[in-house]
Amino acid sequence: MSDPFLFLCYVSILFASNVLGAVGGFGAGMISIPFLTQLFDAKAVIMASTMTCILNLFIAVKNWRYVDLKRLTRILLYMCIGLPIGVYGLKMIDVDALKRLLGGFMLVIGGYGILKLRIPRAAGKHLPAWALRGCLIAGGIVQGAISSGGSLVLLYAQQELEEKNGFRATMALLWTVVSLITVFQYMLMGTLNRESLRLFAAGVIPVLSGIFVGGRLCRRLSQRSFAYVINILILSAGMISLCR
């Protein structure tokens, strides 16, 4: 990356997105990618972003005692049911329509989450277990098709992992595992290139710095403020998805 201005933009975007991502345990990639793809090759950015997501392992390790392994295993199990359906169904899926549908769904999830915080009666409403399992399978399908199944997983996580430390730690470990699997697939397919590796190398320090700062900020947040941050992140991701 020879252009100093581009390098400064790159590290600044990564740092800011990972501060926000570290607060919630997710979301750094969905915030940074729309901006970075305007500056660099989209495929290289996506692969580099997937590799930097592995660094979320630091959040999980530091907060290991809060990781809910039972629910993490359940999420991975049901997602793995849907993943191959998404991968093989990609040829028949209208990707743009699916992204718009997903963006609208995220707006509904985020809006409903904020509504529950504002109206106490709504907070007691929960989806049945079969619907949550369906969300995880659907999340696997969407993840396999367009690598954007996180919003459906978050619908499950918001209901089953309400405490902020457990939510952050479990989500960070989940996306670490998902990113490792995805990078392994890149390696098998031979799609990793020098540009993506250069972007990854340049992003390690700003990502780790963002994770550190975000962790410090999260400790200052109350449970209610944390819930607001999560739902605002979901709303932002939905708007970004629709705009793209």
C-alpha positions in Angstrom: 0.0 0.0 0.0 2.2 2.8 -1.4 -0.2 5.7 -1.1 0.1 7.2 2.4 -3.4 8.8 2.2 -5.0 5.4 1.3 -3.1 3.7 4.1 -4.3 6.4 6.6 -7.9 5.9 5.5 -7.6 2.1 5.7 -6.2 2.0 9.3 -8.7 4.7 10.5 -11.7 2.9 9.1 -10.5 -0.4 10.6 -9.8 1.1 14.0 -13.1 2.9 14.3 -15.1 -0.1 13.1 -13.3 -2.4 15.5 -13.9 -0.1 18.4 -17.7 -0.4 17.7 -17.4 -4.1 16.9 -15.5 -4.8 20.2 -18.2 -3.1 22.2 -20.8 -5.5 20.9 -18.7 -8.5 20.0 -19.7 -8.3 16.3 -20.2 -5.8 13.5 -16.7 -4.6 12.6 -16.7 -6.1 9.2 -20.3 -5.1 8.3 -19.4 -1.5 9.2 -15.9 -1.3 7.5 -16.5 -3.3 4.3 -18.9 -0.8 2.6 -16.3 1.9 3.0 -13.2 -0.1 2.2 -14.6 -1.5 -1.0 -14.8 2.1 -2.3 -11.0 2.3 -1.9 -9.7 -1.2 -2.7 -10.5 -4.3 -4.7 -13.7 -5.7 -3.2 -12.6 -9.3 -3.2 -9.3 -8.5 -1.5 -11.1 -6.4 1.1 -13.6 -9.1 1.9 -10.9 -11.8 2.3 -8.7 -9.5 4.4 -11.7 -8.6 6.6 -12.5 -12.3 7.1 -8.9 -12.9 8.2 -8.9 -9.9 10.6 -12.2 -11.2 12.1 -10.1 -14.1 13.5 -8.5 -11.5 15.8 -11.9 -11.4 17.7 -10.4 -14.5 19.4 -8.8 -12.0 21.8 -12.2 -10.9 23.0 -13.3 -14.5 23.6 -10.1 -15.5 25.3 -10.1 -12.4 27.6 -13.7 -13.1 28.5 -13.6 -16.9 28.4 -15.5 -17.4 31.6 -18.5 -15.7 30.1 -18.6 -17.8 26.9 -21.8 -19.9 26.8 -20.4 -23.1 25.1 -23.8 -24.8 25.2 -25.5 -22.1 23.2 -22.4 -21.6 21.0 -22.5 -25.3 20.0 -26.2 -25.0 19.3 -25.7 -22.0 17.0 -22.9 -23.7 15.1 -24.9 -27.0 14.8 -28.0 -25.4 13.3 -25.9 -23.0 11.1 -24.0 -26.0 9.7 -27.3 -27.5 8.6 -28.0 -24.4 6.5 -24.5 -23.6 5.2 -24.4 -26.2 2.4 -27.9 -25.2 1.3 -26.7 -21.6 0.8 -23.4 -22.6 -0.9 -25.1 -24.9 -3.4 -28.2 -22.6 -3.8 -26.2 -19.5 -4.7 -26.6 -20.1 -8.4 -30.4 -20.0 -8.1 -30.6 -17.1 -5.6 -31.1 -13.4 -6.6 -28.3 -12.0 -4.5 -29.3 -8.4 -4.7 -32.9 -9.2 -3.8 -31.7 -11.3 -0.8 -29.5 -8.5 0.4 -32.3 -6.0 0.3 -34.6 -8.5 2.1 -31.9 -9.0 4.7 -31.4 -5.3 5.1 -35.1 -4.7 5.7 -35.1 -7.6 8.2 -32.3 -6.1 10.1 -34.1 -2.8 10.4 -37.1 -4.7 11.8 -34.9 -6.5 14.3 -33.0 -3.4 15.4 -36.2 -1.3 15.6 -38.0 -4.0 17.6 -35.0 -4.3 20.0 -35.2 -0.5 20.7 -38.9 -0.7 21.1 -38.5 -3.4 23.8 -36.1 -1.1 25.7 -38.6 1.7 25.5 -41.8 -0.2 26.3 -41.5 -2.6 29.2 -44.5 -4.8 28.1 -42.8 -5.6 24.9 -39.7 -6.9 26.7 -41.5 -9.9 27.9 -42.4 -11.1 24.4 -40.1 -14.0 23.2 -40.0 -16.1 20.1 -40.7 -19.9 20.6 -37.8 -22.3 20.4 -38.7 -23.7 17.0 -38.7 -20.2 15.5 -35.2 -19.5 17.0 -33.9 -22.8 15.6 -35.3 -21.8 12.2 -33.5 -18.4 12.4 -30.2 -20.2 13.0 -30.7 -22.6 10.0 -31.8 -19.6 7.8 -28.7 -17.7 9.1 -26.5 -20.6 7.9 -28.2 -20.6 4.5 -27.6 -16.8 4.1 -24.1 -17.1 5.4 -23.3 -19.8 2.9 -24.8 -17.8 0.1 -23.7 -14.2 0.7 -21.7 -14.3 4.0 -24.3 -12.1 5.7 -26.2 -14.5 8.0 -25.2 -12.6 11.2 -28.5 -10.7 11.6 -30.5 -13.9 11.8 -28.1 -15.3 14.4 -28.3 -12.1 16.4 -32.1 -12.5 16.6 -31.4 -15.8 18.5 -28.5 -14.3 20.5 -30.5 -11.3 21.7 -33.1 -13.5 23.3 -30.8 -16.3 24.6 -27.7 -14.3 25.6 -29.1 -11.2 27.2 -26.2 -10.5 29.6 -23.6 -8.3 27.9 -20.4 -10.2 28.8 -21.9 -13.5 27.7 -23.2 -11.9 24.5 -19.9 -10.3 23.6 -17.7 -13.3 24.4 -20.0 -15.9 22.7 -20.5 -13.8 19.6 -16.8 -13.1 19.3 -15.9 -16.8 19.5 -18.6 -17.7 17.1 -17.4 -15.3 14.4 -13.8 -16.4 15.1 -14.8 -20.0 14.3 -16.9 -19.0 11.2 -14.0 -16.8 9.9 -11.5 -19.7 10.4 -13.7 -22.0 8.4 -14.1 -19.4 5.7 -10.4 -18.7 5.4 -9.8 -22.4 5.2 -12.2 -22.5 2.3 -10.4 -19.6 0.6 -7.1 -21.6 0.9 -8.7 -24.8 -0.6 -10.1 -22.7 -3.5 -6.8 -20.9 -4.0 -8.5 -17.5 -3.9 -6.2 -15.8 -1.3 -3.9 -13.4 -3.1 -1.0 -11.0 -2.3 -3.3 -8.0 -2.1 -5.6 -9.6 0.5 -2.6 -10.7 2.6 -1.0 -7.2 2.4 -4.3 -5.7 3.6 -4.5 -8.2 6.4 -1.0 -7.5 7.5 -1.6 -3.7 7.5 -4.8 -4.2 9.4 -3.5 -6.2 12.4 -2.4 -3.3 14.6 -5.4 -1.0 14.0 -7.8 -4.0 14.5 -6.1 -5.0 17.8 -6.0 -1.4 18.9 -9.7 -1.0 18.2 -10.5 -4.2 20.1 -8.6 -2.9 23.1 -10.3 0.5 23.1 -13.7 -1.0 22.5 -13.2 -3.4 25.4 -12.4 -0.5 27.7 -15.5 1.4 26.6 -17.7 -1.6 27.0 -16.8 -2.0 30.7 -18.2 1.5 31.2 -21.6 0.7 29.7 -24.5 -0.4 31.7 -26.6 -3.4 30.5 -29.3 -1.1 29.1 -26.8 1.1 27.3 -25.1 -2.0 25.9 -28.5 -3.2 24.6 -29.0 0.2 22.8 -25.5 -0.1 21.2 -26.3 -3.6 19.9 -29.6 -2.5 18.3 -28.2 0.6 16.9 -25.4 -1.5 15.2 -28.1 -3.8 13.8 -30.1 -0.8 12.4 -26.9 0.7 10.9 -26.0 -2.6 9.2 -29.5 -2.8 7.8 -29.3 0.7 6.4 -25.9 0.0 4.9 -27.1 -3.2 3.3 -30.1 -1.4 1.7 -28.0 1.5 0.5 -25.4 -0.8 -1.1 
